Amino acid sequence: MHSAIIRIGSRGQIVIPAAVRRRLGIRAGDRLTLVQSGDQIVLRRVEGTLLDLRGSVPVDSAQDFSSIRQQVVAAHAREVAENGA
């Protein structure tokens, strides 16, 4: 197991040391997900996104993604208005 001490910047940013990035194959532009487990933080590389799954589920007809997105945004706005979160 490798470890490194890093500092959190004033805006909450961290720098992953170059040696760690090289070992893990992390490059500029890669996406990571932060997972909190108790008092630990785990960073994992995101191997794919939902867009990568596009076309993997068969559907009977064409999908109107603009309409679906508008519905999701409206539902989220309602939730924020109701719960303040």
ABEGO torsion letter per residue (X at the ends): XBBBBBBBBAAGBBBBBAAAAAAAGBBBGBBBBBBBBEABBBBBBBABBAAAABGABBBABBBBAAAAAAAAAAAAAAAAAAAGX
